[in-house]
Amino acid sequence: MAAMGYAQRYLNRQGRMLGIARDLSFPLYILHYAPLTAATYLLLNSGLAVWTRWILAVAASWSFVALFTFVARFIPLVRGFFGIRQPAAKIP
């Protein structure tokens, strides 16, 4: 109980990065399966070591999702389809 009280008091803070992570977490969790599966399939018979294939597949998935997220946040139709919230307006 003490640890939970401490965490609620001192670690429960709102920030810009936490807001972005909250808005994108579910859509990106769902979206990463397609590029990961495609990269794994393409690397399946490559003859590379298992860990090399794993690193390449994960890097390809993260790269695709990062690029897609950057682009999709500013295209209303795509953003709405994937349930991504609109970026918050910057307050000077």
Stockholm file with secondary structure:
# STOCKHOLM 1.0

chainA/1-92         MAAMGYAQRYLNRQGRMLGIARDLSFPLYILHYAPLTAATYLLLNSGLAVWTRWILAVAASWSFVALFTFVARFIPLVRGFFGIRQPAAKIP
#=GR chainA/1-92 SS CHHHHHIIIIICCCCHHHHHHHHHHHHHHHHTHHHHHHHHHHHTTSCCCHHHHHHHHHHHHHHHHHHHHHHHTTCHHHHHHHTCCCCCCCCC
#=GC SS_cons        CHHHHHIIIIICCCCHHHHHHHHHHHHHHHHTHHHHHHHHHHHTTSCCCHHHHHHHHHHHHHHHHHHHHHHHTTCHHHHHHHTCCCCCCCCC
//
